[in-house]
Amino acid sequence: MWDTRAVELRVNLPGTVAAELEEVQRRDPELLSRIVYYAMTRRTIFDHLAAHSGLGIATEPLTSRTP
């Protein structure tokens, strides 16, 4: 399939959202990985389509973003 590696993400979330995500992670540890993978895939596809659509949609590539 694909070469994969683990990464650790740290984000600041409102307390209620953080508590919900902790519960989700406790129940299904792989779910958050699948959600992040899905979101990154959608963003990559969007960036590609926007860059090649000729509609002038300005997007900033994910690799150039800083926290």
N, C-alpha and C positions, 0 to 999 in steps of 0.2 A: 504494500500500500504506500504510505508516505513515511519519510523519516520524521520522527517526532521527538520533542524534548520538553521537559517540564519547565515552566516559568512561574515565578511568584509575582502576582499582581497585588498592589496595595492601593485601595481607593478609599476616599472619604465619602461616606453615605449618611443620609439621615438615619437616626437610631432605629426607627421602625423598619426601614428598608434593610438595614444591616442585620437586624434580628431575623427578618424573614429569610434573607439569603443564608444566614448561618443555619437555620432550620432546614432549608432546602439542601444545603451541602451535607448536613448530617444524615438526611434521609436518602439522598442519591448523590454521592460524591462526584459522579461523572456528569451530572446534568449541567453544572455551571461550565464545565469544559466544553460541552456541546453547544451551549448558548453562546459563549464567546467565539467559538469556531464558526458558528452560523453567522453571527454579526460581522465578523471580520471578512468572511466570504462575501456577504452581501455588499459590504463597503468596497471591497476590491472590485467586484463586478460593477458597482455604480461608478466608481472612479474611472474604470476602463471605458464604460459606455459614454460617460460624460466627456471624456477626453476625445473620443472618436465620433461623437454625434454631430459635431459642427454647430451645435446650438449655443455655444459660448458659455456653457455652465462652468463656472470657476470652482474647482475643488482643490483642496490642498492634500497632497498625498500623505497617507498615514505615516510614512517614514520621516517626513519633515516636521512633524508636530513635536512640540516640546510641552512638558507639563506646566 
